[in-house]
Amino acid sequence: MIILITGGSSGLGEAITRRLAADLNNTVYFTFNQSGPNATQIQSDFPNAIPIKCDFKNETDVAYLKTKIGEFDPDVLINNAYLGSFIITHFHKTAPTDFLTGFKENIVPTIELTQAAIAGFRKKKSGKIITILTAALVNTPPAGAAIYVANKAYLEKLAQVWAAENGKYNITSNTVSPSFMLTNFTKSVDERIVEQIKENHPLKKLLTTQEVADTVYFLANTSNQINGVNIVINAAINIK
Ligand SMILES: NC(=O)c1ccc[n+]([C@@H]2O[C@H](COP(=O)([O-])OP(=O)(O)OC[C@H]3O[C@@H](n4cnc5c(N)ncnc54)[C@H](OP(=O)(O)O)[C@@H]3O)[C@@H](O)[C@H]2O)c1
């Protein structure tokens, strides 16, 4: 398979890139922004993993990636990159323009790349879209995460639209909603809160990026009968 993953050089994205590239039948294109050295390391570890620099804030970068999608014709698109912070401030203190910025930086590039992928998928009547959401969509949203949770909710609905509109072309759109993992995204969360999350966890341990990467690997390899599904990975802390 030919796979494209956004933000595939660090955190969860790196775990997914490595998991998929470990299967030498796959060619894994993965984007990076600041994690250039990591990207080089992944490329040297896996000859079938190819980095592409793409800053979602840079329209030229996004346009270039869309052109590349037309050229390398992926079978799977994994929307993983996220720009911005997890916890910022309470909703009532958040400037309305910050919501707009979060939307422009996250949702618009994801829409553009997914449209480019779907154009190719429809031509060959085959394709898979996997979008990373968050378990905060089913759990009580953490205070201070308004922009993040709203962006992910928007993607959740778009992913359902992609499933409904494209299923008859043998294209699937599924989502994965993980709970808290230790990555760059969560590194500023206070240690005591991390300990509390672990303590409240039924397994008394945090979810790892490898565990989520295994789930993405499953979705990338499974039947196209599985469509429009959201896999929540929260150890049944909240069941919806
Ligand atoms: N950590 C958690 O607890 C958690 C829980 C649920 C869901 N998630 C989701 O998992 C996904 C990966 O997050 P993570 O936890 O692995 O955190 P992360 O390491 O901070 O990953 C964010 C990714 O987005 C990329 N990115 C950041 N700014 C970018 C930009 N300007 N242009 C293009 N790409 C950019 C980063 O690339 P560079 O490193 O190359 O800059 C990085 O690969 C996100 O969708 C996040 O919402 C995380």
The ligand as an SDF file (V2000), in Angstrom:
LIG
                    3D

 48 52  0  0  0  0  0  0  0  0999 V2000
   -1.1860   13.1550   23.1620 N   0  0  0  0  0  0  0  0  0  0  0  0
   -2.4500   12.9250   23.4580 C   0  0  0  0  0  0  0  0  0  0  0  0
   -2.8000   12.7790   24.6280 O   0  0  0  0  0  0  0  0  0  0  0  0
   -3.4930   12.8160   22.3600 C   0  0  0  0  0  0  0  0  0  0  0  0
   -4.7410   12.2690   22.7030 C   0  0  0  0  0  0  0  0  0  0  0  0
   -5.7060   12.1510   21.7240 C   0  0  0  0  0  0  0  0  0  0  0  0
   -5.4280   12.5330   20.4430 C   0  0  0  0  0  0  0  0  0  0  0  0
   -4.2120   13.0620   20.1370 N   0  0  0  0  0  0  0  0  0  0  0  0
   -3.9890   13.4630   18.7480 C   0  0  0  0  0  0  0  0  0  0  0  0
   -2.8990   12.7370   18.2210 O   0  0  0  0  0  0  0  0  0  0  0  0
   -2.3670   13.4820   17.1260 C   0  0  0  0  0  0  0  0  0  0  0  0
   -0.8620   13.5690   17.2880 C   0  0  0  0  0  0  0  0  0  0  0  0
   -0.5800   14.3040   18.4640 O   0  0  0  0  0  0  0  0  0  0  0  0
    0.6230   13.9070   19.4260 P   0  0  0  0  0  0  0  0  0  0  0  0
    0.0670   13.6430   20.7550 O   0  0  0  0  0  0  0  0  0  0  0  0
    1.4800   12.9080   18.7790 O   0  0  0  0  0  0  0  0  0  0  0  0
    1.3860   15.3020   19.5720 O   0  0  0  0  0  0  0  0  0  0  0  0
    2.5910   15.9090   18.7430 P   0  0  0  0  0  0  0  0  0  0  0  0
    3.8030   15.0560   18.8960 O   0  0  0  0  0  0  0  0  0  0  0  0
    2.6780   17.3290   19.1610 O   0  0  0  0  0  0  0  0  0  0  0  0
    2.0680   15.7810   17.2550 O   0  0  0  0  0  0  0  0  0  0  0  0
    1.5610   16.8280   16.5210 C   0  0  0  0  0  0  0  0  0  0  0  0
    1.9780   16.5950   15.0920 C   0  0  0  0  0  0  0  0  0  0  0  0
    1.4880   17.6810   14.3100 O   0  0  0  0  0  0  0  0  0  0  0  0
    2.5530   18.1840   13.5480 C   0  0  0  0  0  0  0  0  0  0  0  0
    2.4730   19.6360   13.3990 N   0  0  0  0  0  0  0  0  0  0  0  0
    2.5780   20.5760   14.3740 C   0  0  0  0  0  0  0  0  0  0  0  0
    2.5930   21.8000   13.8340 N   0  0  0  0  0  0  0  0  0  0  0  0
    2.4950   21.6350   12.4860 C   0  0  0  0  0  0  0  0  0  0  0  0
    2.4600   22.5280   11.3810 C   0  0  0  0  0  0  0  0  0  0  0  0
    2.5810   23.8690   11.5460 N   0  0  0  0  0  0  0  0  0  0  0  0
    2.3200   22.0040   10.1490 N   0  0  0  0  0  0  0  0  0  0  0  0
    2.2140   20.6640    9.9490 C   0  0  0  0  0  0  0  0  0  0  0  0
    2.2700   19.7610   10.9550 N   0  0  0  0  0  0  0  0  0  0  0  0
    2.4130   20.2490   12.2030 C   0  0  0  0  0  0  0  0  0  0  0  0
    3.8310   17.8810   14.2950 C   0  0  0  0  0  0  0  0  0  0  0  0
    4.9290   17.8170   13.3870 O   0  0  0  0  0  0  0  0  0  0  0  0
    6.4320   18.2340   13.8190 P   0  0  0  0  0  0  0  0  0  0  0  0
    6.7250   17.5030   15.0910 O   0  0  0  0  0  0  0  0  0  0  0  0
    7.2770   17.7900   12.6740 O   0  0  0  0  0  0  0  0  0  0  0  0
    6.4420   19.7270   13.9730 O   0  0  0  0  0  0  0  0  0  0  0  0
    3.4960   16.5720   14.9610 C   0  0  0  0  0  0  0  0  0  0  0  0
    3.8870   15.4740   14.1920 O   0  0  0  0  0  0  0  0  0  0  0  0
   -3.0610   14.8360   17.1140 C   0  0  0  0  0  0  0  0  0  0  0  0
   -4.0960   14.8390   16.1670 O   0  0  0  0  0  0  0  0  0  0  0  0
   -3.6310   14.9190   18.5250 C   0  0  0  0  0  0  0  0  0  0  0  0
   -4.7620   15.7310   18.5820 O   0  0  0  0  0  0  0  0  0  0  0  0
   -3.2300   13.2040   21.0560 C   0  0  0  0  0  0  0  0  0  0  0  0
  1  2  1  0
  2  3  2  0
  2  4  1  0
  4  5  1  0
  4 48  2  0
  5  6  2  0
  6  7  1  0
  7  8  2  0
  8  9  1  0
  8 48  1  0
  9 10  1  0
  9 46  1  0
 10 11  1  0
 11 12  1  0
 11 44  1  0
 12 13  1  0
 13 14  1  0
 14 15  2  0
 14 16  1  0
 14 17  1  0
 17 18  1  0
 18 19  2  0
 18 20  1  0
 18 21  1  0
 21 22  1  0
 22 23  1  0
 23 24  1  0
 23 42  1  0
 24 25  1  0
 25 26  1  0
 25 36  1  0
 26 27  1  0
 26 35  1  0
 27 28  2  0
 28 29  1  0
 29 30  1  0
 29 35  2  0
 30 31  1  0
 30 32  2  0
 32 33  1  0
 33 34  2  0
 34 35  1  0
 36 37  1  0
 36 42  1  0
 37 38  1  0
 38 39  2  0
 38 40  1  0
 38 41  1  0
 42 43  1  0
 44 45  1  0
 44 46  1  0
 46 47  1  0
M  CHG  2   8   1  16  -1
M  END
$$$$
